[in-house]
């Protein structure tokens, strides 16, 4: 899967994209990241990308020309990338939506700055995504959240392809508690069932714990859990970039 990242600050991505899972995904040929500096598509000697808002107001607004020019520069003989604008007005990013994006071959992430992008840019993107109802300095951090959430679902990125199936938000429930060595830590012991070697008992315990954890989650569920089947709907709190 290829990610095109359109930003005024490409240097913000270097350390994250060259580390851990994302680095391994690139080494395995499952991921590719291409950074595009929006300033390179601005006209004039000084490559200006922002201007004062019409009607007055604080801050500066990103001009439409450089952003749209950067997007259109990605068009070619290959299928056009799916264009995503990171925006507080966008739909919240969920695990289900991350899975949908992971099925695409190429995605272009547009990172706004300042007071945001000119409203007319929205006519040139396919969707807007938000990661939370809070304010960030720009779309770069939001883009990294999207990249991480989506990349781990791309085949060949994770060493254990089945690990994502049991994680929180992959189904109706939150994930069960996890333990590792030591067996006893400051008086707190690993549940005996996990040491029993009885896989059926372990699976039953994990299911019970998952349902209990979901019922007692700090963030309330949108709909109740089906006690018998463990069905329900787990939705993260609204997200914005």
N, C-alpha and C positions, 0 to 999 in steps of 0.2 A: 504494500500500500504506500502511496506517495502523498505526503503532505506538503503543500505550498503554504508558506507563512509570509503574509504581507504585513510589514511593520516598519515603524520609523526607528526601531531599536533592535536590530538583529543580534547585537552582541548579548542581549539578555538571554538568549536561548542556548548559547554555546555549551555551558557546563551541564545543563540538564539533558540535552540531546546526545551528549557524548558520555553518558553515565548509565550504569545499571541496565535495566531492562531495555531501554530505548537503544542503547549502544549495541546490545546483543541482537536486538531485532534487525538492526542495520547490518551487522556482521553476517547474519543468517540470510540476508537478502529479502527479508519480509517487510522491512520498512525503509523508506527513503524520505529525507527532509530537505526541502529546498527553501532557503531564506531569500526574500526579496525586499530590498529597501525601497519603501514607497517614495522616498526623496529622489531616487534615481529617475523617477517618472514625472517629476515636477519640471515645469518650464522655467526659463530664465536663468540668469547667471547664479543667483543665490538659492535656487531650488526650493523656493518657499512652498510649504505644504498646508499652511493654515492662514486664516484671516479672521477679522472681527465679524461677529454675527450681525446680519441685517436686523434692524429693529432695536439694536443696542443690547447691552447685557455684559456680564462678566465673562472673562475667558476668551479663548479662541476656538474656532471650529475648523476641522480638517476639510480642505477644499475637495470637491468631487473629482476634478480632472486627474490628479495624480493617482488616486485610489482606483478609479475606473480604468485608467490607462494601465496600471499594474495588473489588474484583473484580466483585461483583454489581451495583454501580452502573453498570457498563459494559453490562449486559444491556439489551436494548431490542428494538424492532421489527426492527432490522438483525440479521444473523447474529451470534451471540456470538463475541467474539474468542477465538482459540486462546490458552490460558493457559499461560505458561511461567514456571516458578520457577527462578531462577539459584541453583544449589546444587552443592556439591562431591560430592553423592551422585548427581548427574544423569549422563546419558549424555554422552560427550565430543562437543563440537561438531566436526563435520567439514564439508568442502566439500559433500559430498552432502546432508548434513542442512540446511545453509544454503540449498541450492537448493530443498529441500522447503518450508522456511519461506517462501522468496521467492514461492512459488506461492499462499500464503494471502493473503486480502484484508486481514485484521486480526489482529494479534498483540498480546497483553498480556504485558509483561515485569515480573515481580515481583522487586524487589531487597530481599534480606534485609539485616539489620544485626546488630550485637552478636554473640551466640552463635548466631544463626540464628533461624528462625521456629518457632513452635509446630508440633509434628509434625502436628497435625490440619489445618493449612493444605494439606497435600499432597493431601487428599481433594478439594480444590476447584480443582486445576490439571490440565491435560492432559498435561504432561510436565515433566521437570526437565532442565536443561542445565548442563554444566560446561565451563569453558574451560581447565582445567589443574590438575595436582596441586600446588597451592601455595595459600597463605592470603592472602586479601585482606581489607580492612577492611569490605567490603560488596559487594553485588551490582551496584553502579552501574557500575564499570569493566567487569565481565563483560557487563553489558547493552549497553554501548557497543561491545564487541567483536562481539557478536551482531548489533547494528544495522549495523555497518560491513560485516561479512561477508555479511549478507543483502541489504542495500540495493543493493549494487553489482550484484546479480543481478536486480534488478527492472527490467523493460523501461522504457526512457526515462530511467534515472538516469545511466548513463555515456554520454559522447558517442560512443564507439566500441563498439557493441554486441557486436562480435566479440572484443574484447580479453580478456574473461574466459575464452574457450574455450581459450586456449593458456597460461594461467597455471598455476603449480604447484598440484597437487591437483585440477585440473579434469579430469584424466585419470589415467592410470597413472603418469605421469612428472613429475619436476620440470621447471620451465621452463628453456629454454636460456639461455646467457649473453646479456646485452644490452650494446650499446655505442652511444655517441653521440660527438659532437665533444668534444675535438680528436682527430684521427686518431692522433696520438702523444702520450702523456702520460707524462713522466718515463721515456722509453725503452720504454714498453710500447705496442705498436702494435695497432690494430684488425686482426683477422684479414682477410687479403686477400680471402677468398671473399665477405665482406660488402660489399666495394667493387666486386665484379666486375660487378654488374648481372645476373648469371645467377640467375634466381629458382629454377630447379630445383636448382642447386648450393647455393644458400643454404638451401633447404628441407632438402636432404640433410644439410648440415652441422649445422643446428639439431637435426634428429632424432638425429644421432650424439652431439652434445653433451648433449642432454637425457637420453639413455640413460646416457651416461658419468657425468653429474652425479648421476643417481638411484642408480647402482651405488655411487658413492663418497660418498653422503650421510652426514653425521655421525649422523643418526638412522637406524638400520637399518630396512629395509622389512619389512613383515609377511609378504610373500611375494616370491619372486624375480621378476626381470624376464625376460620372454620376449625373448631377444636378437633373434629373427627378426622378431617383430611389434611389439616394444616394448610388450608387454602386462605387466601386473603390478598391484600394489595399493599405493598410497601412502597411509599413514594417519598423520596428525599424532600426536604424543605426547598422552597422555591430558590432557583439559582439565578444569579445575574453576574455579568462581567464587569 
